[in-house]
Amino acid sequence: QTNNEANLFYLRTDVKMPVKCNTGCQRNAVLKRPKTGYALCKECFFWAFEEEVHHTITTAKLFTPGGKDSTVLAYTMKLLNDRYNYGLKLVLLSVDEGITGYRDDSLETVKRNEQQYEIPLKIVSYEELYGWTMDRIVKKIGRKSNCTFCGVFRRQALDRGASLLKVDKIVTGHNADDIAETVLMNILRGDIARLQRCTAIVTGSEGAIPRSKPFKYTYEKEIVMYAYFKKLDYFSTECIYSPNAYRGYARAFLKDLEKIRPTSIIDIIHSGECFSVREGVKLPTQATCERCGHISSQSVCKACVLLEGLNKGKPRLGIGKTSKAREHMEELAISKPENECTHDCQTSVIDLDRLNLHVKNTNLEF
């Protein structure tokens, strides 16, 4: 054996051999799934991804029809609707918050998706619904609490858009990472009411259009990889106002946990599903807003309070303690004729105002 042959042999043994797909298809794997640890090729990953979403849909009995602006969700819903004959009429619903350099670019992607998937698109905007854009709101409120406004107004905008489309259900692209982050946030804030319901795969009180989450058990990483391997036309830029959001801290903590234990995301969701409130603990009851007539846990819903503050030059009215906001709204009600609204607020909103309670060990069972 020559020196060259010996060196060649050494070099070959030093090279890592491609990992084969764990399904036994003999193709080379392209990724290792964080949820299961399986190495899969592209074709098997596509099938596993789609079948898991289908399993979530059928197990939870999610349908009648709906729609949303997520590229992967739209593509997957259309594919599974055709494959399994769900009998759905799909519609894309997109919300324009009025964020220059973010939403205006993403709407162009959504418009292309409308043509690519042959699904009709409806766009509703903060400007036409409230007379405000997020850019103008941020100039008024600053960057510290802007996500409060956007979150409440966006949920309301989805409800109003869905009502205009006369759909039976809204399907959102919330994934496993989103839900695990929400569980952590509700624990840190001591939000018992939301902690009890945040892992539900279908949400919506009586009288509101139900919302379902087919991606509840789907990792964000896998959604990104699916879009990448499928070469889907999607928009991935983060909102320019989100770096200061409270959720960002929960997300950073969750990513650190995932590095140590890849199944931590699903583990947190399952833990959240096991939470229950002991009997006798007082929780807010759903009623209707006195101003706009839609569902709320307060006499005046969060959307009306926030919009009132913006229109009256008191943008921090709905931020912080609800008692101060309630007192202000009661003063306004006394100073105006009964049943007359102080602003153009014809809304369809589920109030998700945070309950100002602290979690005690005696209040939760899991």
Protein Blocks (a to p, Z undefined) as FASTA:
>chain_A
ZZklmmmmmmmmmpccddddfklnopacfbdcfklopacdfklmmmmmmmmmmmmmmmno
maccdddfbfklmmmmmmmmmmnonopacddddddehpghilmmmmmmmmmmmmmnopac
ddddfklmnopafklmmmmnopmlmmmmmmmmmmmmmmmmmmmnopabdcdfbdfklmmm
mmmmmmmnopaklmmmmmpfbgcdehiacdddfklmgcfklmmmmmmmnopacdfbdcfk
lmmpmklmmmmmmmmmmmmmmmlmmmmmmmmmmgccdehiacddddddfklopacfbfbd
fklmmmmmmmnopaklmgcjfklmmmmmmmmmmmpcehiafbdcddddddfbdcdddddf
klpcZZ
